[in-house]
Amino acid sequence: MAVILIFKSKERLPYGSGSRGKFIPSENGRRSIFVPSFGVLEKEEVDYIVEAAKEQEDDRIRKNRKSEQKETLEKVTDALRKAKPGQRAKLLKEITGR
């Protein structure tokens, strides 16, 4: 009869026996997210922090995105500024069709 011994010992973390932390690589324009725990936080707490960080990144991305209307207005304004002073009204009528 053979006896098999299996030793399961967890690696000791510096500040406790909780989660090691989590790293989420960048995706869809988000920055990478790193939540270090070193054993202080539990897995659920780390997951909660990661979800909150993802929401913050999504808000940051939404704020930096320009609307289509704003981009169009910027192009029209640039075209009008580049036109000669006597031709600006004429160019605006051409662009808007009025």
C-alpha positions as CSV (number, residue, x, y, z in Angstrom):
1,M,0.0,0.0,0.0
2,A,1.4,3.3,-1.1
3,V,0.8,6.5,0.8
4,I,0.6,9.7,-1.1
5,L,1.1,12.9,0.9
6,I,0.0,16.2,-0.7
7,F,1.1,19.4,1.0
8,K,-0.9,22.5,0.2
9,S,0.7,25.6,1.6
10,K,-0.3,29.0,0.4
11,E,2.4,31.5,-0.2
12,R,2.6,34.0,2.6
13,L,1.8,37.5,1.5
14,P,3.3,40.5,3.2
15,Y,0.2,41.9,4.8
16,G,-2.2,39.0,5.3
17,S,-3.8,36.0,3.6
18,G,-6.3,37.8,1.3
19,S,-6.1,38.4,-2.4
20,R,-2.8,39.1,-4.2
21,G,-4.4,41.9,-6.3
22,K,-5.5,42.1,-9.9
23,F,-4.2,43.5,-13.2
24,I,-6.5,44.3,-16.1
25,P,-4.7,45.0,-19.4
26,S,-5.9,48.0,-21.5
27,E,-8.8,47.3,-23.9
28,N,-11.2,49.5,-26.0
29,G,-9.3,52.7,-25.2
30,R,-9.2,52.1,-21.5
31,R,-5.9,52.4,-19.6
32,S,-4.6,49.3,-17.7
33,I,-5.9,48.8,-14.2
34,F,-3.7,47.5,-11.4
35,V,-5.1,47.0,-7.9
36,P,-2.3,45.8,-5.5
37,S,-3.5,44.1,-2.4
38,F,-0.6,42.2,-0.9
39,G,-3.0,40.1,1.1
40,V,-4.8,43.0,2.8
41,L,-8.0,42.9,0.7
42,E,-10.3,40.0,0.0
43,K,-11.0,38.8,-3.5
44,E,-14.5,40.4,-3.5
45,E,-13.1,43.7,-2.4
46,V,-10.5,43.7,-5.2
47,D,-13.2,42.8,-7.8
48,Y,-15.4,45.7,-6.5
49,I,-12.5,48.2,-6.8
50,V,-11.7,46.9,-10.4
51,E,-15.3,47.4,-11.5
52,A,-15.4,50.9,-10.1
53,A,-12.1,51.7,-11.9
54,K,-13.6,50.4,-15.1
55,E,-16.6,52.7,-14.8
56,Q,-14.3,55.6,-14.1
57,E,-12.3,54.8,-17.3
58,D,-15.5,54.5,-19.3
59,D,-16.6,58.0,-18.1
60,R,-13.2,59.4,-19.0
61,I,-13.4,58.0,-22.5
62,R,-17.0,59.3,-23.0
63,K,-15.9,62.8,-21.9
64,N,-13.0,62.9,-24.4
65,R,-15.1,61.9,-27.3
66,K,-16.4,64.7,-29.6
67,S,-19.9,64.6,-31.0
68,E,-20.4,64.6,-34.7
69,Q,-22.1,68.0,-34.6
70,K,-19.2,69.6,-32.7
71,E,-16.7,68.2,-35.2
72,T,-18.8,69.6,-38.1
73,L,-19.0,73.0,-36.5
74,E,-15.3,73.1,-36.0
75,K,-14.6,72.3,-39.6
76,V,-17.0,75.0,-40.8
77,T,-15.4,77.6,-38.4
78,D,-11.9,76.7,-39.6
79,A,-13.0,77.0,-43.2
80,L,-14.6,80.5,-42.5
81,R,-11.5,81.7,-40.7
82,K,-9.2,80.6,-43.6
83,A,-11.4,82.5,-46.1
84,K,-10.6,86.1,-47.1
85,P,-12.5,88.7,-45.0
86,G,-14.8,89.8,-47.9
87,Q,-15.7,86.2,-48.9
88,R,-16.7,84.8,-45.5
89,A,-20.5,85.5,-45.8
90,K,-20.5,84.1,-49.3
91,L,-18.7,80.9,-48.2
92,L,-21.1,80.5,-45.2
93,K,-24.1,80.7,-47.6
94,E,-22.5,78.1,-49.8
95,I,-21.9,75.7,-46.9
96,T,-25.3,76.1,-45.2
97,G,-27.3,76.4,-48.4
98,R,-29.2,79.4,-47.2
